[in-house]
Amino acid sequence: MVDCAIFTLKDQALHLLLPERAKNLQTGQRALVGGRLHLNVDRSPEDGAMRVAREKLGIDVRYLEQLHSFGGLDRDEGWTVTIAYIAIVQMDQIPVSLQSDLFPVDKIPKLAFDHNEIAAMAIARMRSKSSYSSLPAFLLPPEFTIDDLRHVYQQVTGAKLVKTTFRDQVLRQGFVEKTGKMSTGRTYRPAELWRLADRTVANFNRVVSREAGYRRAIK
């Protein structure tokens, strides 16, 4: 089995997608998105996780990372093992019918099975990895301003970041590149639009710190 902790950014805050179970055990309870691997279709557990998100929700995930494996006699219908994943989806990719199933990560309800344990680990991983990588940028649209990026880092990590210091450090890390465009339709003056320079997550040699921009990573 696979289970996906699907994150998105709603109202500038990190949310987790937790639909109600429609059938089988614990019908009506909220849960992570999960399903069984199809051995004749899925070439890997990652393929299975992406297929489950696509078939059950109509969502193509933007980023997928293996979190942990969970197993036990009492976690589902008898002895089962699941591979849990962190997934990122942009808000505009989530169908309107599912948007009421989004919950702020600090207000997760009681979930089916052991999904509260999985969700807690996924949230901790998301926050931790965001402090030393480009992971939060995957929550943004393909084109964004540096200030958009700063706001999403603040939301995910909880760090208050100084605008000028943050910009300098982002450019030094080199994980974004200019699009040659300017922002439009905003209340403030147009700003340069940027995009990710690579579709893979970049790790930094510094970590996000409060009240500044970054501090050097502890080796």
N, C-alpha and C positions, 0 to 999 in steps of 0.2 A: 504494500500500500504506500501511497504518498499523501502528504498533507502540506498545504501551502498557506503560509502566513502572508497574505497579500496586503501590502502597504500602499497608501496613496496620500496625497496632500490635499486636504479639503479645508477651505476657509483658513488657509495658511497654517494648518495644524496637521500633525501626523495622525492618520487614521488606519484602522485595520478592518478588512472586509470580513464580516461574520454572518453569513446567511443562515436562515433557519433550515434545519434538516427537514426534508420533505417526506422521507420514507424510512423504513427499517427501524433500527433502535433509536430511542430518544427523539422521536419525531417532534418537531416544533421547537426543539432546543437550538440555540445558536452554536455554530461550530466553525472551525477552519474549513477551507475548501479542500476536499480530499476524495480519493477514489482508488480503485485497484489498478495495478499495472496490467497491461495486456501484453502477454509474452509474445504474441504473434504480430504485434504492431509497434510496441515501444522498443526502440533500440537501446535505451538507457533509462534509468530512473528519472533523469532530467527531462527526457522526451515525454515520459509518462506524466510528469508534473505539468508540463506545458499543455499537453493534450487535455488533461483533466480541467484545467482553467479555461481552455478554449471550448470544450464540449459542454461543460456545466454552466459557464457564465458568459460565453461569447467574448472572452477577453484574451488578447495576446499580451503576455507579460513582457515588459521591457528589460527586466533584469531578474536573474534567478541564481540563487546560491544555496548550496546544501547546508543545512543547519546542524542536524543531529539525527540519530536514529532512536526510536522509542519502541519498547516492546514489553509484553507482560501478559499474564493469564487473564487479567481483569480489565484490560484497556478497551476492549471492543467485544466482538462475538467470539469469546474464547481467546486462545493464544494468537496474538497478532503482532506483527512488527511493521512499523511505518518509518519511512524516510521523510523527515520534515525539511521544508525549504522556506527560505525568505524570497518573496517575489515583490517586484515594484511595478506598479501600473500608474499611468497618468490619469488624473481625475476625469478628463474628457473622454477617456476610453471606457469608463464604467457606465453601463446602461442605466438609464434613469430608474428603472425598476429595481436596481440593486443599491441605489444611493442611500436608501433608508437603512441599509444593512452595514453602514460604515460607523465605526465607533472610535472616539478619541483613544489613543493608546493608554491614557491614564484613567479611563473609565470603561474597562473591559468587563462585561457581565459574566455571570456564571455560564460556562460552556459545557458542551457534551464531552463525555469520556475524559481523557487527560489533556484536553486542548487548552485549558488554562495554563498548565505547565509548559506546553509547547509555545503558547503565545508569549508568556513571560520571558522565556529564553530568546525568542525571536526579537522581542522589543529590546532586550538588553544587548543582543548582538547588533541590531540596527544602530542603536545609540553609540555603542563602543566603536564599531567600524567606521561610523560617520566622523568620528573625531580624528581619524588619521587617513582618510581616503576621499575620493571623489564621489562616493556613494550617494550623498544627498542630491547631487546634480541630476541623478536619474529620475528624481521626483518631478523635475521641472519640464516644461515643454522643450522641444528641440532647440529653440532659440530663447535666450534669456539675458537679462542685464546682470551685471556684477552685484547690484543691490538685491535683485531677486535671489541670487545665489547666497548672499550673506544672510538674508532672512530665512531661507530654508535650513542653512547650517544652524542658525540660532534655534529654530524650532525643534530640530532633531536632537541636537546635542545639549541644549539648555545653556549654552555659552553666550554671553553678551559680547559681540565682536565689534571692534572699532572699525569704521568704514574704510579709512585710508590704509590702515595696517592690513586689513583683510584683503583688500584689492592688491596690494603689493605682493603679499604672500601667494595669492591665487595665481598671479601672472608668473611668479617665480617658479611655482610648481609645474606650470606648462600643460595643465590638463584641459585648458579651454583655448579656443582660437576665435578670432574675429570672423563675423559673417559678412562684414561690409555694409550692414544695414543699421538703421536707427529705430528705436522703439517709437510706436505711434499709439494714439488713442488713450494716453495716460494723462493724469492731471498735472504731472510735473514735466519739465522740459525733456525733450527726447534724449535718450542715452544709447550708447553703443550696444548692439546685440551680439552675444557670444554663443558658441555651441561647444559641446564636448569635442576634444581633439581625437578621442579614441572611444570605441564602443565598449571597451573593457574598463573595469574600475582601476584607477591608479592609486597606489599607496604612497603616502608622503613620508618625508624624513622628519616632519614636525607634526605635532598634534594641536588641534584647536584648544585654546585656553580661554578662560573667562577674562573679560575686560581688556583683552588685547587682540591678538589675531591668531598667532600660533606660538607654541613653545616646542623646543626640540624633543623629538621622541626619545623615550628612555629605552636604551638598548638592553 
